[in-house]
Amino acid sequence: LVSADKHWTYLAVVVFGRTLTFLNLFPTGFKSHLKGNLRSNPFFYTVRDCTGKKDDNNTIVSFIEDGDIGKYNRANRSIHHMVENFGAFLIGTVLVGDVFPKSVFVLVCIFSLGRVLHQVGYTTKYGGHAAGFLLSIILANSMMEGFCLLVFLGGVGA
């Protein structure tokens, strides 16, 4: 890896992963005042009349929260959440797999379990996805980036 400067590719995964984390967390501050399932909405819309005038009641259009449709909406939000966050994990799986294959296998298992818990938990209530988030994003994703950083640091002799 070092002779071909490929350790820089591993650092690129770390930079990419941290960028994805920032991009996903930055907008959440703008909806921090919202509570419960309403926070699962990735977008909010306002109601306007046929002239384009905004509804004076400060009405927003959001996901249906109740029943099977609410569960469906939150389960699909879980998929969107995964797509928003797993880019560096995917790249890391390929690169780190060449250096730490057994560790990558374990991380993929942890990530996968976490994503299942996230999606199923989200259908129960807002906040039910927390254990899956911790396993997949906080633990597995961060560890994958950590392995990439270790390969880079080894490549520069640190």
Secondary structure, 3 states (H helix, E strand, C coil): CCCCCCHHHHHHHHHHHHHHHHHHHHHHHHHCCCCHHHHHCCCCEECECCCCCECCCCCEECCCCCHHHHHHHHHHHHHHHHHHHCHHHHHHHHHHHCCCHHHHHHHHHHHHHHHHHHHHHHHHCCCCCHHHHHHHHHHHHHHHHHHHHHHHHHHCCC
